[in-house]
Amino acid sequence: MEGAEVFRHAVDRMSAASRQAAAAAGWALDDFDHLVPHQANARIAGFTARQLGIPDDRQLHNIEHVGNTGAASIPLLLAQAAADGRIKPGHRLLLTAFGAGLTWGATTLTWPDPNP
């Protein structure tokens, strides 16, 4: 594999998918409380956030604690961020991923209240 090319491809595709997901939700990128990226690589997540103009304080990450957890990275990050209070009910989240087979995607959600 061509590492630099895959890196560029991942950043470009995650950024484009994120913009499409935000547009489909009717939200601007500034409307999100947090970017929740797939974390196979901290540099890919960081570059994607920069391409989207999302500042550090609105990015969630835990790769420095758990490493590359593959397809589980977003669910694990959501669980940890909810448990430690970084995500609160009503927060708008932008989830984006790039994975095996050179696949990618993004979605939006509003974090639910666990005790409605």
N, C-alpha and C positions, 0 to 999 in steps of 0.2 A: 504494500500500500504506500501511497504517497502521503506521508504525514502532514506536510504543510498544506497540500491541496485538500485533504480531508478536513483539516482545521478550518480553512477558509470556507469550505462548503458547509460545515456545521454552523458556523457563525452566520453566514448569509441566509441559510435556510431557516434557522431558528428565529432570526430577526424578521424575515419576511412572513413566516407563519404567525409570529406574534402580532405583527401589524394587521394581518388579515383577521385574526381572532378578535383583536380589539375593535376593528371596524365592524365585524359581524355583530358584536355585542352593543355597538353604538357608543363605545367608550373611547376616549382619547388615551394615549399612553400616560398622560399625567393623572388620569382618573384612578389608576391602580395604586393600592397601598403597598403591594409587594410583587416583585418578580420572583417566581419559583422555578428555577431552571433545573433541567436534568444535569447531574453533576458527574459526568465521566471524567471531566477535566476542568479544574478551576479557571484556567485561562480561557477556555471556550465560553464558560458562563460569564466571565468578566467582560470579554470582548463583545459578547451578545448584548449585555446590559449597556455597554458604552454605545454600541450602534443604535440602540433604542433610546438613548438619552436618559436612562434610569440611573439615578445616583446611588452610591454605595449604601446609604441608609435605607433604601427601599428594596434592596436585594437580600433574599434569604439564602443562606448556605450553611452546610455542615460538613462539607467534604474534608475539612481539616481534622475532623473528629472521627469520621466513619470511612473515609476513603471512597473509592469507586464502588458503589453498591449496585451498579447496573440498572436494570429496569425498576428497582425498588427505590431509587434515589429520591424521586419526587414524593411518593407516599411516606417514606421515612422522614423526609424533611418537613412535610406538612404535619405529621404526628408530633414531631419534636417541637416545631414552632408553635403549635397549638398548646402543647403541654407547658412550655415555658413562657407563654403569654405574648410571643411576638405576633401571632395571628389571633385576632379577636373577632367575635361575631360581627358581621356586617362589613368586614374588610373585603375589598375587591382584590382578587388575585389573578395574575397572568402566569399560566403554566406553559412552559415550552421545553421541548425535548428533541434530541437527535440521537439515533441509536444504530444498532447493528443492521446491516443490510442497507445502510445509507438511507434510513427512513427518518422522517421528522414530523412534527406536529405541534400545535399549541391550542390552548383553550382558555376560557375565562370562567371565573366563578366568584360568587359572593359567599364568604365563609358563613356557615349556618350557626345558629344558636343551639347548643346541645340541650338546652333546657327551655324550650319555647313556652 
